[in-house]
Amino acid sequence: MAEKQKGNDPEKTFRAGAVSATVWKNVNKNKEGKEFDNYTISTKRGYKDKEGEWKDTNSYSAGDIGKLKLVIGQAYEYIVTLKKEEQA
């Protein structure tokens, strides 16, 4: 039986209502082959469809923008703190 490949787990998720930003850690290699951590942020908004099932989208209404700014800012601060700790 083939082994199921495990995906990269999220580092941390920040939420404001139905809007969230997730920080992902990826290990990359530079030209010399030295590994380094690279962080990315993904965002989404949850909603219920007509059948009442929860779905996700990366489309935001004007009312979501404040929440989106908040969670992206929190994710950015988290990444900056991680990088400072890695350099210490």
HULINUR-V350426 format. One record per residue. N is the residue number from 1. OMEGA is omega in degrees with one decimal (* if undefined). NEAR is the number of other ideal C-beta (glycine too) atoms within 12 Angstrom. D_LAST is the distance of its C-alpha to the last C-alpha in Angstrom with 1 decimal. Layout:
n = (N/N)
omega = (OMEGA/OMEGA)
near = (NEAR/NEAR)
d_last = (D_LAST/D_LAST)
This chain:
n = (1/2/3/4/5/6/7/8/9/10/11/12/13/14/15/16/17/18/19/20/21/22/23/24/25/26/27/28/29/30/31/32/33/34/35/36/37/38/39/40/41/42/43/44/45/46/47/48/49/50/51/52/53/54/55/56/57/58/59/60/61/62/63/64/65/66/67/68/69/70/71/72/73/74/75/76/77/78/79/80/81/82/83/84/85/86/87/88)
omega = (-178.0/177.5/178.7/-179.7/-179.7/177.4/178.0/177.9/177.4/176.6/-179.3/177.4/177.2/-175.9/170.1/-174.4/-178.2/-177.6/179.1/173.4/-178.3/177.1/179.0/176.5/177.3/177.6/179.6/176.4/176.2/-176.8/179.7/179.6/179.2/-179.4/174.8/-179.8/175.9/-177.4/175.6/179.4/171.6/-179.6/175.3/175.2/178.3/176.5/175.5/177.7/-176.9/179.5/179.5/179.3/177.5/177.5/176.8/175.3/172.8/175.6/-174.1/175.0/178.8/179.3/179.7/-170.2/178.0/178.4/179.1/177.5/-179.0/-175.6/176.2/177.2/178.1/179.5/178.9/178.9/178.4/179.7/179.0/178.8/178.4/-178.5/176.7/179.3/179.0/-178.2/-177.3/*)
near = (3/4/5/6/6/6/8/17/12/21/24/24/22/29/20/25/18/23/33/30/35/28/32/24/23/19/14/14/12/11/7/7/8/10/13/17/22/20/28/20/29/24/34/27/27/23/20/13/11/7/7/8/10/13/16/19/18/18/17/26/15/9/13/26/17/16/26/29/18/21/32/28/19/26/32/22/20/26/27/16/18/21/18/11/11/15/10/7)
d_last = (44.2/41.3/37.9/36.5/33.3/30.5/28.8/25.2/24.6/23.2/19.7/21.0/24.2/25.0/28.7/31.1/34.6/35.4/32.6/29.3/26.2/24.3/20.9/21.0/18.4/19.8/18.6/19.9/20.4/20.3/23.4/22.2/21.9/18.1/17.0/14.7/14.5/16.8/17.7/21.2/23.2/26.8/29.2/32.5/35.2/37.3/41.1/44.2/46.8/50.6/50.7/48.1/45.5/41.8/40.6/37.6/37.7/35.4/38.1/37.7/40.3/40.1/39.6/36.5/34.6/33.3/31.9/30.5/28.7/27.3/25.9/24.5/22.8/21.3/20.2/18.6/16.7/15.6/14.4/12.5/10.7/10.0/8.7/6.3/5.2/5.6/3.8/0.0)
